[in-house]
Amino acid sequence: MTPADHRPPTTDLVSVVMPCFNAERYVAEAAGSVLGQSHRNVELIVVDDGSDDRSPAILAELAAAHPGRIKLLRSERVGPYPARNLGLQQARGEYVAFLDADDWWAPQTLELLLSALQASGADLAYCGWQNVGEGIDSKPYVPPAYEVDDPVLHFIRSCPWPIHAALVCRPIVDRLGGFSERRFASMDYDFWLRVLGQTRRIVRVPEVLAFYRWHGAGQISAVKWRQVLDALEAQQGFIRAHPDLVAHLPSGQLQDLTEGQVLRQAYAAFWRRDLVSAQKLFRHIAACRAFRLHDAAHVSAAL
């Protein structure tokens, strides 16, 4: 497919879509990081997904204090990706970004991403990030400049950035129809892969601007086997949809990046003593026969 048309923006309005579920401890900080951006032309669309804590009251207070800048929507426990899709239906901006209700941005995030987009004529700008939270010892991370190498290879290897570390031109998002709602553990990865199917015009801002709050075993990405298999489905969907984009990659390399990754994650889960994940991943490997003789003992044990 061809890249998105580049029409001169009229307002530089950025729509930020934020799903929220029981985030009373963090949502004011997250919303404040949007409203405090150095790029002022921002609308914040918050979709409260049936919270039963003080989140709705906090959001109502914020909306009253910032008239015209926050739009509040309501859904009923549909999950973050359907909630984001609901928010996208109300977005008016030429650019779209996503921020969860427990994460935050540096004050210049949108300004720097938008400047990079406009200076380069790209369809998407991305930045570095840092994982934060109790017990988390994570260094700030700036990803490689995917656009100067082989973005298809990099994207198939792993999710290139978290959901809130990018700014996307609106026509791309509209062309995708928002987020898929099939598998929740890797739908951000699925979204970025589908963006790549639309355009390779991306640009890096080599600064750490996004902060991802890790809550431990309670969050969805901590369920390792589900995350791995959902990522595999996203990879395989991209490969099926865009055979022309992966034609330069040998079949053995594609196998290693997909089913091979599942096998490696099965072993990693086994040595971490996450036996539930190890069993489910080895069973998947058995079903698709993506193992060698020396893997047979672990695969048969999982069966």
C-alpha positions in Angstrom: 0.0 0.0 0.0 1.1 3.6 -0.5 2.1 5.9 2.4 -0.5 8.3 3.7 -1.1 11.5 1.8 0.7 14.4 3.3 -1.7 17.4 3.4 -0.5 20.5 5.2 -2.0 20.5 8.7 -4.4 23.3 9.5 -4.2 23.4 13.3 -1.5 20.9 14.4 -4.1 19.5 16.8 -3.0 16.3 18.6 -5.7 14.0 19.8 -4.5 11.9 22.8 -6.7 8.9 23.6 -6.5 7.5 27.1 -8.4 4.4 28.4 -9.0 4.4 32.1 -10.0 1.6 34.5 -9.7 2.0 38.3 -6.7 4.3 38.0 -7.5 6.7 40.8 -3.9 6.7 42.0 -2.4 7.7 38.7 -4.9 9.3 36.3 -4.5 12.9 37.5 -0.7 12.6 36.9 -1.2 11.0 33.5 -3.8 13.6 32.4 -1.6 16.4 33.8 1.3 15.3 31.7 -0.9 15.7 28.6 -2.4 19.0 29.6 1.1 20.3 30.6 2.7 19.6 27.2 4.7 22.4 25.7 2.7 21.8 22.5 -0.6 23.3 23.7 -2.9 22.4 20.9 -3.9 19.0 22.4 -7.3 17.4 23.1 -7.4 14.7 25.7 -10.1 12.0 25.1 -10.5 9.8 28.2 -12.6 6.7 28.0 -13.5 5.5 31.5 -14.1 1.7 31.1 -16.5 1.2 34.0 -14.3 2.2 36.9 -15.8 1.7 40.3 -13.2 3.8 42.2 -12.7 7.6 42.2 -11.4 7.8 38.7 -14.7 9.2 37.2 -14.9 11.9 39.9 -11.2 12.8 39.4 -11.7 13.1 35.7 -14.8 15.2 36.1 -12.9 17.6 38.3 -10.1 17.8 35.7 -12.5 18.4 32.9 -14.2 21.2 34.8 -10.8 22.8 35.6 -9.7 22.6 31.9 -12.8 23.5 29.9 -12.7 22.5 26.2 -9.5 20.4 26.6 -10.8 17.1 28.0 -13.6 15.0 26.5 -15.0 12.2 28.8 -16.5 9.1 27.4 -17.8 5.9 29.1 -17.7 2.3 28.2 -18.6 -0.7 30.4 -15.6 -3.1 31.0 -14.9 -3.7 27.3 -11.1 -3.6 27.8 -8.4 -1.1 26.7 -8.4 -1.7 23.0 -12.2 -1.3 22.4 -12.0 1.7 24.7 -9.2 3.2 22.6 -11.3 2.6 19.4 -14.3 4.4 21.1 -12.0 7.3 21.8 -10.7 7.4 18.2 -14.2 7.8 16.9 -14.3 11.2 18.7 -10.8 12.4 17.9 -10.6 15.6 15.8 -6.8 16.0 15.5 -4.5 15.6 12.5 -2.2 13.6 14.7 -3.0 10.8 17.2 -1.1 9.6 20.3 -2.0 7.1 23.0 -1.3 7.3 26.7 -2.6 4.9 29.4 -4.0 6.3 32.6 -1.1 5.2 34.7 1.8 6.3 32.5 3.1 9.8 31.6 5.1 11.9 29.2 7.9 14.4 29.6 6.7 18.0 29.0 8.2 18.3 25.5 7.1 14.9 24.2 4.5 16.0 21.7 6.4 19.0 20.6 9.5 17.0 19.8 7.6 14.2 18.1 5.5 16.6 16.0 8.5 18.7 15.0 10.2 15.5 13.8 7.2 14.4 11.8 6.8 17.8 10.1 10.5 18.2 9.4 10.9 14.7 7.9 7.6 14.3 6.1 7.2 11.0 8.0 3.9 9.3 9.0 5.0 8.3 12.5 7.6 9.6 15.0 8.8 7.5 17.9 11.0 8.1 20.9 12.8 6.4 23.8 11.1 5.3 27.1 11.8 4.0 30.6 10.0 1.4 32.7 9.3 2.6 36.2 7.5 1.3 39.3 8.1 -0.3 42.6 11.0 -2.8 42.5 11.8 -2.0 38.9 15.4 -1.2 38.0 15.2 -0.3 34.4 17.6 2.0 32.5 16.3 4.7 30.1 16.1 3.1 26.6 16.4 4.8 23.2 15.6 2.3 20.4 17.7 2.1 17.3 16.9 4.2 14.2 14.8 1.5 12.5 14.2 3.6 9.4 17.9 3.6 8.4 18.2 -0.2 8.6 15.5 -2.8 7.9 12.3 -1.8 9.8 10.5 -5.0 8.6 13.1 -7.2 10.2 13.2 -5.2 13.4 9.4 -5.1 13.8 9.0 -8.8 13.2 11.7 -9.5 15.8 9.8 -7.7 18.6 7.4 -4.9 19.4 9.4 -1.7 18.5 8.1 0.6 21.3 5.3 0.8 23.9 1.9 2.2 23.1 2.7 5.8 24.3 6.1 6.2 22.6 4.9 7.4 19.2 2.9 10.0 17.4 1.0 9.0 14.2 -0.5 11.0 11.4 -4.3 10.6 11.5 -4.8 9.2 7.9 -2.7 6.1 8.9 -4.9 5.4 11.9 -8.1 5.9 9.9 -6.9 3.6 7.2 -6.2 0.9 9.8 -9.7 1.3 11.4 -8.1 1.6 14.8 -7.0 -1.4 16.9 -7.8 -5.0 16.4 -9.7 -6.5 19.3 -8.8 -10.2 18.8 -6.0 -10.8 21.3 -5.5 -8.3 24.1 -2.0 -9.2 25.2 -0.3 -8.0 22.1 -2.7 -5.7 20.3 -0.3 -2.7 20.6 2.3 -4.9 18.7 -0.4 -5.8 16.2 -1.2 -2.1 15.7 2.4 -1.1 15.0 2.9 -4.0 12.6 -0.2 -2.9 10.7 1.1 0.6 10.7 4.3 -0.7 9.1 2.2 -2.4 6.5 0.9 1.0 5.5 4.1 3.0 5.6 7.8 2.8 6.3 8.1 6.5 6.6 9.0 6.7 10.3 11.4 8.9 12.2 13.2 8.6 15.5 13.5 11.2 18.2 16.5 9.9 20.2 15.4 11.0 23.6 13.6 9.3 26.5 10.2 11.0 26.6 7.7 8.3 27.7 7.4 6.6 31.0 5.8 3.2 31.4 4.6 2.2 34.9 5.0 -1.5 35.6 2.7 -3.0 38.3 4.1 -6.5 38.4 2.3 -9.8 37.9 -1.1 -8.2 37.9 -0.9 -6.6 34.4 -1.6 -8.4 31.2 1.9 -8.4 29.8 3.1 -10.3 32.8 1.1 -13.4 31.7 4.1 -14.6 29.6 2.5 -17.5 27.6 -0.4 -15.4 26.5 1.8 -12.5 25.5 4.1 -14.8 23.5 1.3 -16.5 21.6 -0.5 -13.3 20.9 2.7 -11.7 19.6 3.1 -14.8 17.3 -0.4 -14.3 15.9 0.4 -10.6 15.2 3.6 -11.6 13.5 2.0 -14.2 11.3 -0.9 -11.9 10.4 1.6 -9.3 9.2 3.5 -11.9 7.2 0.3 -13.2 5.5 -0.9 -9.7 4.7 2.4 -8.4 3.3 4.3 -11.2 1.6 6.0 -8.5 -0.5 7.5 -6.8 2.5 9.0 -10.0 3.9 10.1 -11.5 0.6 13.7 -10.5 1.2 13.9 -12.5 4.5 14.8 -16.2 4.1 12.1 -18.6 5.2 14.4 -20.1 7.8 14.9 -16.6 9.3 11.2 -16.0 9.4 10.7 -19.3 11.1 13.3 -18.4 13.7 11.8 -15.0 14.4 8.3 -16.5 14.9 8.0 -20.1 16.1 11.7 -20.1 17.1 10.9 -17.2 19.4 8.1 -19.2 21.0 10.5 -22.1 21.6 13.1 -19.8 23.2 10.5 -18.3 25.4 9.3 -21.7 26.5 12.8 -22.6 27.7 13.1 -19.2 29.4 9.8 -19.7 31.2 11.0 -23.2 32.2 14.2 -22.0 33.8 12.3 -19.2 35.6 10.1 -21.9 37.0 7.1 -20.4 35.3 5.8 -23.9 34.6 2.4 -22.8 33.5 3.8 -20.7 30.7 6.5 -23.3 29.8 3.8 -26.0 29.4 1.5 -23.9 27.2 4.4 -22.8 25.0 6.0 -26.2 24.6 2.5 -27.6 23.8 2.2 -25.0 21.1 5.6 -26.0 19.7 4.4 -29.7 19.7 1.2 -28.8 17.9 3.1 -27.0 15.1 6.1 -29.4 15.1 8.5 -26.5 15.4 11.1 -28.4 17.4 14.2 -30.5 17.0 15.3 -33.8 18.5 17.1 -32.3 21.4 13.9 -30.4 22.4 11.8 -33.6 22.5 12.2 -34.2 26.2 10.8 -30.9 27.2 8.1 -31.0 24.6 7.0 -34.5 25.6 7.0 -33.5 29.3 4.7 -30.6 28.5 2.2 -33.0 26.9 
